[in-house]
Amino acid sequence: MASTPSQQWDEGKAAKRAGKPDTANPYEAGSQESADWLDGFTSDEPEQNVDRPERGEG
């Protein structure tokens, strides 16, 4: 089931489009709002933690 992006997600996405740095996140570090904002900010970036076997595994 897909979820609807939050207001914070939208704000993060808008900040990225406006050329602001990730340090422009106005929410308290560690809060769900901060996480949602950062998720929106990085939504157009490729996934960093892609599971794939290391050399010699699987």
C-alpha positions in Angstrom: 0.0 0.0 0.0 1.4 3.4 -1.0 1.3 6.2 1.4 0.7 9.9 0.7 3.8 12.1 1.2 3.6 14.3 4.3 3.8 18.1 4.4 7.4 17.7 5.7 8.2 15.5 2.7 6.8 18.1 0.3 8.8 20.8 2.1 12.0 18.8 1.7 11.4 18.2 -2.0 10.7 21.9 -2.5 13.9 22.8 -0.6 15.9 20.6 -2.9 14.4 22.1 -6.0 15.1 25.6 -4.6 18.8 24.7 -4.3 18.9 24.7 -0.5 21.3 22.4 1.4 20.2 19.5 3.5 21.1 21.6 6.6 18.1 23.7 5.8 15.9 21.0 7.5 14.0 23.1 10.1 12.9 20.1 12.2 14.5 18.7 15.3 17.2 16.0 14.5 15.9 12.6 15.2 12.2 13.5 14.9 9.8 11.9 12.4 9.3 15.3 10.8 13.0 15.6 10.2 13.2 12.2 8.7 10.2 12.9 6.5 11.7 16.2 5.3 15.0 14.5 4.5 13.2 11.7 2.7 11.5 14.3 0.5 14.8 16.1 0.0 16.6 13.0 -1.2 13.7 11.5 -3.1 15.3 12.0 -6.5 18.6 10.5 -5.5 19.5 6.9 -6.3 19.1 4.4 -3.5 22.4 4.1 -1.5 21.8 0.8 0.3 21.1 -1.6 -2.5 21.4 -5.2 -1.4 23.6 -7.2 -3.7 26.1 -9.9 -3.0 29.7 -8.9 -2.3 32.4 -10.4 -4.4 32.7 -14.1 -3.5 29.2 -14.3 -2.0 26.2 -16.0 -3.4 
